[in-house]
Amino acid sequence: MQASKIRLSPAEAALISDAQVILTKNSIIQKTIALLSDVQEDLQQQANSFNLSNSPSPKISKGENYLGLPYVILDFPRISKGEDLFFIRSMFWWGNFFSSTLQISGIYKTRFHKQLCDAYPLLVEKRYFIGVNPDPWLHHFGEDNYKPISHFSQEAFAFVLEESQHIKIAARWPIQEWDSAANHLSKSWSFLTKLCT
């Protein structure tokens, strides 16, 4: 048998020898789930002020491979009936950011379109982004997926809302703001929910 041609770099060899790397990563993911569980409790208390009775209960899920990196998400509300979507997704993406995203389509796009158009000045002030990619399930903040709403005039923003099959409005915060993340996500959720009720 020939010797394997698959070789590890020195950095890779050091990593596979250090179990603490994976144990630390697993601990961080568990702490992220706990953080989003605290956010979920807060959102459920706030939800009593909003008409979200037709939404299934909040859901936290995790994965290992969004563009190669682990993630944890909290969806609430999470209404999905064919083309009719109404989600607010709080997300932790390893090495990148925390984000809060309103995602609507179908009857919810029709229902909330005007409120979102009218909220343009607030969305600009609060530094929100608008999704510009036709794929509704991309969450990175590359220029092909999100653009700052401040880069659009109010008329251009309204045009994007009108022409898109789905609407995504999102904010993000650096991973380094871990200690403020729950507060950021909760405040954003409240703001986005008020736009749609």
N, C-alpha and C positions, 0 to 999 in steps of 0.2 A: 504494500500500500504506500502510495506517495504521501509525503508529509503534507499536511493541510497548507494551502496557500492563504488561508484566512488568518490574518494576524491582527493583534490588538495594538493600538498605539500605547505609548507609556501612560498617557492620561486614562485611557480605557482600562488598562491593566490595574492601575491604582484604584479605580472606582469599583471594579468587580471584587477587589480584595477588601473593600470597606463596607460591611453590612450596615453600618450606621447611616450611610447615605440614604438607603431605601427606608430604613426605620424612621429617619427624620422626615423624609418626604411623606410617609404614611401618617405620621403625627400631624404634620401641617394640614393634610387633607381632612383628617378628623376634626381638627380645630376649625377649619373652614366650614365644614358641615355644621358644627356647633354654632358658629357665628351666624350662618344663614338660618339655622333653627331659631335663634333669638330674633332675627329679622322677621321670620315667618310669624312668630307669636305677636310681634308688634303690628304687622300688617293685618293679621286677623282681628286684632282689637280695632284698628282703624277702619277695617272693612264694614263695621257696623254702621258707619256714617255714610257709606256708599251703597248703591244698589248692585251688589255683586252676588245676589242670592242664587243666580243660575250658573255660577261658576263651580266646577268641582273644587274640592279642597286643595290647598297648596301642595306642591310636590317638589321635593329636593332630589336631584339626581346627580350622578358624577360619571366621569369617563376619563379615559387615559389618553385619548388621541384626537383632540381638536387641533388640527394642523401640527400634530406630533407632540402636543403637550397636554397635561392633565387639566381638568376643569371641574367645577361644581356649579350647578345652577339651581335656582329657586324660581318656579313658575307660579304666579298668582296675580290676577286671575289667569285661568288657562282654559279658555273656551275654544273648542275646535269642532266645527260641524261643516264638513266639506270645505267650501271656499271661504266660509265665515270664521275668521280667526280673531281672537281678542286675548292677547298675552301681555303680561308685564314680566319680563325675565330679568332677574338679578343674577349676575354671573361673576365668578372668580375664574380667571384664566392664568394659569401658572406662568410666571415670568413676564406677564403683560399688564393686566389691569383688573379692576372691578368695574362692572358696567351695569347700567339699568336701561332696559329697552322696552318701549311700547311698540307692540307689533299688532296691526289690525288689517283686516281685509274683508271683502264682501259687504254684508249688511252693516258691519261695524265701521268700515271705511265710509260708507254712505252716511251713517248716523253721526259720526264725529268729525267729518271733514271740515265743517264750518268752524267748530270750536278750535280745531288745530290751526286753521288759517288765521283766526282772530288772535291766537296765542303767539303769533310770530314775534312780537317785541319781547315777550317774556322768555321765549325759547332762545332768542339771541342773547339776551341779558344773562341767562343761566348757562350759556355755552353748550347747548345741545347740538347734536348732529342729526342729519337726515340720511336714511339709507338710500343709495342710488343704484344698487345692484338688483337685477331681476330675481336673484335667488334669495328668498326670504330667510333662509336658514344659515346664512353666513354671519358671523359675529365679530370678525376682526375689524379693525379701524383703518385698514388700508384705503388709499384714495379711490380705489375702484369699488369700495363698499359703502363708505360713509364720507360725507362732507359736512363741515361746520355750517349750520344754518345761517350764520353771519355772512357767509360767502354768497348768499342769494338775496336779491331784493325781495320785498314782501310779495310782489307779483310773481316773480320766478319761483318762490317757495310754494305759493298757491298752485302754480302750474304743475310743479313736481308732484304735489299731493294729488292733484286731479288725474294726472296721467299714469301714475304708478298703480299697478294691480294691488300691491300691498304697501302699507305705510309703516316705516320704522323710524322712531324718534329715540335717540339714545344719548346717554351721558357716560363718561368714564372717569376713573380716578386711578392714580398710580398704585401699584401693589404696596409701595412703601407707606401708603396711608392706611395701613391695616387697622390701626387704632381708631380711625374715624370711619372705616368702611361701613359699619352697620348703620351709623347715623346718615351717611351719604345715601345709602340704598333706601333707607326708610323715607327720608325726605323726598327723594326722587320719585319713589312709588306714590307717595301722597300727592305730589305735584302732577304726575302723569294721570293718576286716577281722577283727579279733579277736572282735568281737561276732557275726560270721557264720561262724565256723569252729569 
